[in-house]
Amino acid sequence: MKKIVVITLIIFFKISPIYAEISDKIKRIYIGNLDAKINIIVYESLTCSHCANFHINVLPDLKKDFIDNGIAKIEFRHFPLDGAGFNAAKIAQCKNDGKSDILNILYLNQPKWIKGKTIEEVNKNLKKFLIEEKITLDFNLCTTNKKIEEFILNDRIEGAKKFKINATPTIIINDKKFEKSLNYKNLKKTLEKLI
């Protein structure tokens, strides 16, 4: 009987479309040409208002002036500051397609889902928001997937060890920490020097 149950579970997971959302290798979320001269890494937390501000007020100009024309690539790395940010990062990573669509939707609509006094309330609001936005994924599968958890935690550990990150967002440009005040004007000046 146990063999039948195990075989049934293996077949279900191999053909289930939900299982297909998560492959063995977790893909990094990025925008731009992989071979771009300038590599920008952003360490961020989905519950960070400054990170949302970056996505709303800096990223569109950065994309228009440097990413869309192939000069730069931006890679988003996870540095969750709390449990809600950790779960939201798992959701952003869950489709595992390398695209930033879900990540951007979560940042651009942060006030709609980041409310509640407990992690359970925030999760409930996040789940409700995803349904309203017609984002189809299995919330429980995404938030309990150990490979995704490990991937996100490794981002955080690497950021803290390699770049001494202790706040979000933190920008890394060609392996050097961007130390100026984070606004588009300062970022643009720094990037122009690298062209």
Backbone as CSV, one residue per row, in Angstrom:
resi,resn,N_x,N_y,N_z,CA_x,CA_y,CA_z,C_x,C_y,C_z
1,MET,0.822,-1.202,0.000,0.000,0.000,0.000,0.863,1.262,0.000
2,LYS,1.944,1.262,0.831,2.833,2.426,0.896,3.464,2.715,-0.452
3,LYS,3.845,1.644,-1.196,4.462,1.826,-2.510,3.506,2.523,-3.466
4,ILE,2.233,2.154,-3.426,1.232,2.757,-4.313,1.080,4.247,-4.001
5,VAL,1.022,4.589,-2.722,0.893,5.991,-2.314,2.116,6.797,-2.764
6,VAL,3.297,6.256,-2.544,4.532,6.939,-2.938,4.583,7.129,-4.450
7,ILE,4.269,6.074,-5.209,4.279,6.167,-6.676,3.244,7.181,-7.150
8,THR,2.064,7.189,-6.552,1.021,8.160,-6.908,1.488,9.582,-6.639
9,LEU,2.121,9.811,-5.499,2.628,11.147,-5.168,3.714,11.576,-6.150
10,ILE,4.613,10.658,-6.503,5.679,10.984,-7.460,5.079,11.353,-8.813
11,ILE,4.119,10.561,-9.284,3.477,10.865,-10.569,2.748,12.199,-10.490
12,PHE,2.024,12.456,-9.402,1.298,13.724,-9.250,2.252,14.906,-9.325
13,PHE,3.331,14.831,-8.598,4.261,15.964,-8.565,5.006,16.132,-9.884
14,LYS,5.235,15.038,-10.605,5.926,15.161,-11.892,5.040,15.779,-12.967
15,ILE,3.724,15.544,-12.905,2.851,16.082,-13.947,2.023,17.277,-13.488
16,SER,2.080,17.587,-12.231,1.288,18.709,-11.727,1.828,20.042,-12.245
17,PRO,0.931,20.938,-12.752,1.393,22.247,-13.215,1.947,23.092,-12.071
18,ILE,1.481,22.842,-10.875,1.988,23.578,-9.713,3.449,23.210,-9.476
19,TYR,3.752,21.920,-9.576,5.128,21.462,-9.399,6.045,22.092,-10.437
20,ALA,5.504,22.285,-11.646,6.304,22.851,-12.737,6.751,24.281,-12.434
21,GLU,6.053,24.959,-11.509,6.439,26.327,-11.149,7.813,26.376,-10.485
22,ILE,8.210,25.287,-9.867,9.450,25.287,-9.098,10.363,24.190,-9.649
23,SER,11.411,24.583,-10.319,12.337,23.587,-10.854,13.455,23.359,-9.843
24,ASP,14.373,22.462,-10.203,15.470,22.151,-9.289,16.395,23.339,-9.070
25,LYS,16.633,24.127,-10.119,17.532,25.266,-10.001,16.715,26.551,-9.940
26,ILE,16.906,27.308,-8.895,16.173,28.559,-8.739,16.840,29.616,-9.616
27,LYS,16.029,30.295,-10.422,16.546,31.331,-11.308,16.568,32.680,-10.602
28,ARG,17.578,33.440,-10.870,17.718,34.794,-10.342,16.755,35.726,-11.089
29,ILE,16.116,36.649,-10.382,15.232,37.632,-11.008,16.094,38.792,-11.500
30,TYR,15.953,39.120,-12.782,16.763,40.201,-13.344,16.032,40.877,-14.500
31,ILE,16.534,42.050,-14.880,16.059,42.759,-16.070,17.301,43.172,-16.849
32,GLY,17.286,42.945,-18.164,18.379,43.419,-19.002,19.182,42.317,-19.654
33,ASN,20.208,42.757,-20.361,21.099,41.890,-21.114,22.110,41.241,-20.170
34,LEU,22.157,39.936,-20.177,23.084,39.216,-19.285,24.545,39.589,-19.524
35,ASP,24.867,40.024,-20.741,26.247,40.377,-21.076,26.516,41.881,-20.973
36,ALA,25.652,42.606,-20.282,25.811,44.060,-20.175,27.124,44.414,-19.475
37,LYS,27.668,45.561,-19.853,28.944,46.041,-19.284,28.797,46.366,-17.794
38,ILE,27.635,46.888,-17.425,27.393,47.280,-16.036,26.422,46.299,-15.394
39,ASN,26.854,45.712,-14.290,26.019,44.773,-13.547,25.599,45.420,-12.226
40,ILE,24.300,45.627,-12.080,23.752,46.228,-10.859,23.032,45.137,-10.078
41,ILE,23.351,45.060,-8.793,22.651,44.138,-7.897,21.943,44.990,-6.855
42,VAL,20.676,44.676,-6.614,19.916,45.384,-5.582,19.520,44.369,-4.519
43,TYR,20.003,44.576,-3.312,19.562,43.768,-2.178,18.382,44.496,-1.555
44,GLU,17.247,43.787,-1.439,16.036,44.462,-0.978,15.108,43.524,-0.225
45,SER,14.187,44.150,0.508,13.170,43.416,1.253,11.802,43.919,0.803
46,LEU,10.893,43.006,0.537,9.577,43.389,0.022,8.719,44.151,1.025
47,THR,9.114,44.198,2.282,8.374,44.995,3.262,9.048,46.340,3.532
48,CYS,10.073,46.647,2.786,10.836,47.888,2.954,10.238,48.990,2.084
49,SER,9.812,50.088,2.705,9.203,51.195,1.952,10.225,51.890,1.054
50,HIS,11.483,51.929,1.459,12.533,52.537,0.630,12.775,51.692,-0.631
51,CYS,12.617,50.382,-0.499,12.760,49.490,-1.658,11.603,49.709,-2.627
52,ALA,10.397,49.875,-2.079,9.236,50.189,-2.929,9.471,51.516,-3.637
53,ASN,10.012,52.494,-2.927,10.319,53.793,-3.519,11.320,53.640,-4.676
54,PHE,12.303,52.770,-4.504,13.272,52.506,-5.570,12.553,51.979,-6.823
55,HIS,11.630,51.048,-6.639,10.904,50.466,-7.768,9.967,51.482,-8.427
56,ILE,9.429,52.404,-7.642,8.481,53.391,-8.168,9.193,54.591,-8.788
57,ASN,10.230,55.099,-8.121,10.826,56.383,-8.520,12.210,56.324,-9.179
58,VAL,12.902,55.215,-9.060,14.252,55.128,-9.626,14.315,54.123,-10.774
59,LEU,13.764,52.947,-10.568,13.862,51.870,-11.556,13.331,52.247,-12.946
60,PRO,12.198,52.943,-13.078,11.724,53.276,-14.436,12.745,54.087,-15.247
61,ASP,13.384,55.098,-14.641,14.396,55.892,-15.343,15.661,55.072,-15.597
62,LEU,16.035,54.281,-14.636,17.205,53.410,-14.781,16.997,52.433,-15.947
63,LYS,15.806,51.901,-16.008,15.454,50.968,-17.075,15.511,51.674,-18.436
64,LYS,14.908,52.831,-18.518,14.840,53.584,-19.780,16.223,54.015,-20.264
65,ASP,17.064,54.512,-19.358,18.355,55.096,-19.744,19.515,54.099,-19.836
66,PHE,19.442,53.007,-19.099,20.601,52.110,-19.051,20.300,50.635,-19.334
67,ILE,19.111,50.172,-18.976,18.832,48.735,-19.103,18.248,48.391,-20.468
68,ASP,17.260,49.152,-20.914,16.598,48.851,-22.182,17.537,48.937,-23.384
69,ASN,18.594,49.724,-23.279,19.544,49.852,-24.394,20.749,48.917,-24.249
70,GLY,20.731,48.030,-23.256,21.759,47.005,-23.124,23.023,47.413,-22.391
71,ILE,23.065,48.643,-21.867,24.262,49.109,-21.154,24.394,48.419,-19.795
72,ALA,23.249,48.236,-19.114,23.275,47.668,-17.762,22.252,46.547,-17.610
73,LYS,22.534,45.712,-16.637,21.612,44.655,-16.221,21.374,44.863,-14.732
74,ILE,20.147,44.652,-14.277,19.870,44.752,-12.841,19.372,43.400,-12.336
75,GLU,19.941,43.005,-11.229,19.626,41.715,-10.617,19.065,41.992,-9.229
76,PHE,17.948,41.364,-8.910,17.301,41.587,-7.614,17.633,40.434,-6.680
77,ARG,18.225,40.773,-5.553,18.556,39.756,-4.552,17.771,40.026,-3.277
78,HIS,17.488,38.950,-2.596,16.617,39.035,-1.423,17.406,39.311,-0.146
79,PHE,16.880,40.232,0.625,17.436,40.524,1.936,16.253,40.820,2.871
80,PRO,15.417,39.789,3.121,14.197,40.020,3.907,14.511,40.511,5.317
81,LEU,13.759,41.518,5.736,13.970,42.123,7.051,13.054,41.530,8.115
82,ASP,12.056,40.767,7.692,11.094,40.179,8.633,10.407,38.986,7.974
83,GLY,9.554,38.310,8.738,8.860,37.128,8.230,7.953,37.421,7.053
84,ALA,7.277,38.566,7.077,6.384,38.937,5.972,7.193,39.183,4.696
85,GLY,8.338,39.831,4.839,9.218,40.062,3.695,9.778,38.757,3.145
86,PHE,10.048,37.814,4.045,10.556,36.502,3.658,9.513,35.755,2.825
87,ASN,8.250,35.755,3.309,7.186,35.067,2.574,6.901,35.737,1.231
88,ALA,6.920,37.062,1.199,6.687,37.785,-0.053,7.807,37.481,-1.060
89,ALA,9.036,37.360,-0.570,10.168,37.008,-1.441,9.955,35.621,-2.043
90,LYS,9.431,34.704,-1.252,9.147,33.355,-1.758,8.109,33.419,-2.881
91,ILE,7.104,34.266,-2.714,6.069,34.442,-3.741,6.694,35.027,-5.009
92,ALA,7.528,36.062,-4.852,8.170,36.709,-6.004,9.041,35.725,-6.776
93,GLN,9.639,34.788,-6.056,10.576,33.836,-6.648,9.891,32.582,-7.178
94,CYS,8.644,32.351,-6.795,8.007,31.041,-6.972,7.793,30.619,-8.414
95,LYS,7.425,31.502,-9.299,7.200,31.106,-10.703,8.498,30.653,-11.353
96,ASN,9.615,31.123,-10.812,10.946,30.690,-11.238,11.173,30.875,-12.742
97,ASP,10.745,32.045,-13.252,10.928,32.326,-14.673,11.979,33.411,-14.914
98,GLY,12.573,33.928,-13.829,13.592,34.960,-13.958,13.025,36.343,-14.208
99,LYS,11.703,36.445,-14.341,11.072,37.732,-14.643,10.747,38.493,-13.357
100,SER,10.690,39.810,-13.489,10.470,40.668,-12.319,9.014,41.101,-12.146
101,ASP,8.096,40.535,-12.924,6.699,40.979,-12.914,6.069,40.933,-11.520
102,ILE,6.117,39.781,-10.860,5.482,39.642,-9.541,6.199,40.518,-8.523
103,LEU,7.513,40.548,-8.565,8.300,41.386,-7.667,7.853,42.851,-7.786
104,ASN,7.751,43.349,-9.015,7.341,44.742,-9.230,5.914,45.002,-8.773
105,ILE,5.008,44.060,-9.052,3.612,44.228,-8.621,3.543,44.328,-7.104
106,LEU,4.325,43.514,-6.409,4.322,43.550,-4.942,4.861,44.883,-4.421
107,TYR,5.930,45.390,-5.040,6.466,46.683,-4.607,5.533,47.842,-4.939
108,LEU,4.980,47.841,-6.145,4.134,48.952,-6.566,2.824,49.008,-5.794
109,ASN,2.424,47.900,-5.216,1.166,47.835,-4.462,1.384,47.481,-3.000
110,GLN,2.551,47.783,-2.479,2.922,47.402,-1.115,1.852,47.741,-0.066
111,PRO,1.250,48.953,-0.083,0.254,49.277,0.954,-0.992,48.382,0.932
112,LYS,-1.271,47.746,-0.192,-2.472,46.907,-0.300,-2.337,45.580,0.438
113,TRP,-1.121,45.061,0.560,-0.967,43.745,1.175,-0.133,43.755,2.452
114,ILE,0.637,44.800,2.681,1.541,44.814,3.829,0.856,45.430,5.047
115,LYS,-0.233,44.831,5.429,-0.946,45.335,6.605,-1.343,44.160,7.478
116,GLY,-1.383,44.433,8.756,-1.711,43.403,9.727,-0.737,43.440,10.889
117,LYS,-1.210,43.022,12.041,-0.374,43.053,13.245,0.438,41.775,13.418
118,THR,0.029,40.724,12.737,0.735,39.456,12.849,1.133,38.965,11.456
119,ILE,2.052,38.041,11.411,2.481,37.452,10.142,1.302,36.756,9.459
120,GLU,0.421,36.162,10.259,-0.753,35.487,9.702,-1.668,36.482,8.983
121,GLU,-1.863,37.665,9.576,-2.705,38.690,8.947,-2.075,39.200,7.645
122,VAL,-0.769,39.425,7.674,-0.072,39.894,6.468,-0.155,38.819,5.377
123,ASN,0.053,37.557,5.742,-0.057,36.462,4.775,-1.446,36.402,4.160
124,LYS,-2.463,36.589,5.000,-3.855,36.581,4.521,-4.068,37.708,3.516
125,ASN,-3.565,38.898,3.832,-3.703,40.042,2.925,-2.897,39.837,1.635
126,LEU,-1.718,39.228,1.747,-0.894,38.942,0.581,-1.603,37.944,-0.333
127,LYS,-2.152,36.902,0.257,-2.876,35.882,-0.502,-4.080,36.509,-1.215
128,LYS,-4.834,37.342,-0.493,-5.998,38.032,-1.053,-5.575,38.945,-2.212
129,PHE,-4.476,39.672,-2.033,-3.976,40.568,-3.069,-3.616,39.797,-4.338
130,LEU,-2.948,38.660,-4.187,-2.552,37.843,-5.342,-3.775,37.369,-6.125
131,ILE,-4.816,36.993,-5.399,-6.063,36.552,-6.051,-6.687,37.720,-6.811
132,GLU,-6.741,38.891,-6.162,-7.314,40.085,-6.811,-6.544,40.465,-8.075
133,GLU,-5.236,40.269,-8.056,-4.389,40.605,-9.212,-4.337,39.474,-10.243
134,LYS,-5.072,38.391,-9.959,-5.134,37.217,-10.848,-3.748,36.593,-11.085
135,ILE,-2.953,36.595,-10.023,-1.648,35.931,-10.072,-1.873,34.499,-9.591
136,THR,-1.716,33.560,-10.513,-2.025,32.176,-10.183,-0.773,31.425,-9.752
137,LEU,-0.762,31.081,-8.498,0.261,30.203,-7.943,-0.279,29.622,-6.654
138,ASP,0.315,28.556,-6.230,-0.116,27.893,-5.002,0.612,28.549,-3.826
139,PHE,-0.095,29.390,-3.085,0.492,30.174,-2.001,1.204,29.282,-0.983
140,ASN,0.534,28.231,-0.555,1.122,27.350,0.468,2.361,26.618,-0.047
141,LEU,2.287,26.150,-1.288,3.439,25.466,-1.878,4.625,26.422,-1.987
142,CYS,4.355,27.639,-2.437,5.429,28.629,-2.614,6.066,29.027,-1.279
143,THR,5.241,29.237,-0.265,5.770,29.732,1.011,6.370,28.633,1.892
144,THR,6.211,27.384,1.490,6.810,26.299,2.281,7.905,25.549,1.522
145,ASN,8.205,25.994,0.309,9.211,25.314,-0.501,10.619,25.542,0.076
146,LYS,11.262,24.471,0.457,12.571,24.554,1.118,13.679,25.061,0.196
147,LYS,13.617,24.729,-1.102,14.644,25.202,-2.034,14.579,26.721,-2.189
148,ILE,13.364,27.237,-2.280,13.199,28.692,-2.392,13.655,29.364,-1.100
149,GLU,13.274,28.806,0.037,13.707,29.354,1.335,15.230,29.435,1.409
150,GLU,15.876,28.342,1.040,17.338,28.274,1.096,17.971,29.307,0.144
151,PHE,17.399,29.439,-1.042,17.887,30.394,-2.034,17.828,31.825,-1.480
152,ILE,16.695,32.179,-0.880,16.499,33.524,-0.325,17.437,33.761,0.857
153,LEU,17.536,32.805,1.741,18.413,32.955,2.903,19.879,33.044,2.487
154,ASN,20.255,32.308,1.443,21.631,32.394,0.941,21.927,33.775,0.363
155,ASP,20.929,34.383,-0.298,21.088,35.767,-0.769,21.407,36.680,0.413
156,ARG,20.639,36.527,1.474,20.808,37.391,2.653,22.173,37.176,3.300
157,ILE,22.556,35.930,3.449,23.856,35.600,4.063,25.001,36.149,3.209
158,GLU,24.934,35.924,1.893,25.983,36.416,1.001,26.076,37.940,1.050
159,GLY,24.911,38.611,1.045,24.894,40.070,1.102,25.559,40.603,2.358
160,ALA,25.249,39.976,3.489,25.830,40.405,4.760,27.330,40.130,4.814
161,LYS,27.751,38.965,4.336,29.172,38.600,4.398,30.015,39.338,3.359
162,LYS,29.597,39.281,2.104,30.415,39.809,1.015,30.398,41.336,0.938
163,PHE,29.208,41.929,1.168,29.078,43.377,0.988,28.752,44.137,2.272
164,LYS,28.721,43.432,3.414,28.444,44.058,4.717,27.112,44.804,4.715
165,ILE,26.112,44.214,4.085,24.794,44.845,3.994,24.078,44.727,5.328
166,ASN,23.495,45.840,5.754,22.702,45.837,6.980,21.433,46.664,6.834
167,ALA,21.166,47.157,5.619,19.958,47.945,5.358,19.532,47.731,3.914
168,THR,18.257,48.022,3.639,17.749,47.880,2.279,17.094,49.175,1.832
169,PRO,17.113,49.458,0.529,17.850,48.734,-0.492,19.334,49.082,-0.465
170,THR,20.154,48.147,-0.832,21.587,48.391,-1.017,21.921,48.031,-2.454
171,ILE,22.611,48.958,-3.122,22.962,48.798,-4.528,24.433,48.422,-4.651
172,ILE,24.704,47.429,-5.471,26.062,47.009,-5.780,26.240,47.214,-7.290
173,ILE,27.267,47.957,-7.688,27.526,48.190,-9.109,28.893,47.608,-9.453
174,ASN,28.883,46.636,-10.343,30.116,45.926,-10.725,30.942,45.524,-9.505
175,ASP,30.269,44.911,-8.563,30.860,44.369,-7.320,31.332,45.424,-6.323
176,LYS,30.924,46.682,-6.487,31.264,47.728,-5.514,29.990,48.332,-4.950
177,LYS,29.983,48.508,-3.637,28.820,49.057,-2.956,28.621,50.528,-3.327
178,PHE,27.397,50.888,-3.690,27.040,52.267,-4.001,26.802,52.976,-2.673
179,GLU,27.656,53.934,-2.335,27.643,54.541,-1.003,26.903,55.881,-0.931
180,LYS,26.518,56.440,-2.072,25.853,57.748,-2.068,24.376,57.602,-1.718
181,SER,23.720,58.735,-1.466,22.284,58.746,-1.228,21.582,58.175,-2.457
182,LEU,20.646,57.254,-2.241,20.028,56.552,-3.355,18.891,57.365,-3.975
183,ASN,19.255,58.088,-5.026,18.267,58.741,-5.881,18.772,58.583,-7.305
184,TYR,17.906,58.848,-8.273,18.295,58.580,-9.654,19.447,59.469,-10.110
185,LYS,19.473,60.696,-9.670,20.535,61.623,-10.081,21.912,61.072,-9.696
186,ASN,22.066,60.655,-8.451,23.350,60.097,-7.983,23.702,58.799,-8.693
187,LEU,22.704,57.966,-8.875,22.923,56.683,-9.534,23.340,56.895,-10.993
188,LYS,22.667,57.808,-11.663,22.980,58.102,-13.067,24.420,58.601,-13.223
189,LYS,24.846,59.507,-12.349,26.222,60.036,-12.408,27.241,58.911,-12.274
190,THR,26.985,58.019,-11.340,27.905,56.894,-11.116,27.946,55.968,-12.333
191,LEU,26.804,55.672,-12.901,26.736,54.768,-14.051,27.358,55.369,-15.288
192,GLU,27.173,56.667,-15.488,27.748,57.335,-16.659,29.264,57.263,-16.662
193,LYS,29.862,57.262,-15.491,31.324,57.165,-15.400,31.854,55.794,-15.837
194,LEU,30.968,54.807,-15.836,31.358,53.429,-16.179,31.153,53.080,-17.641
195,ILE,30.529,53.972,-18.383,30.250,53.701,-19.796,31.503,53.897,-20.637
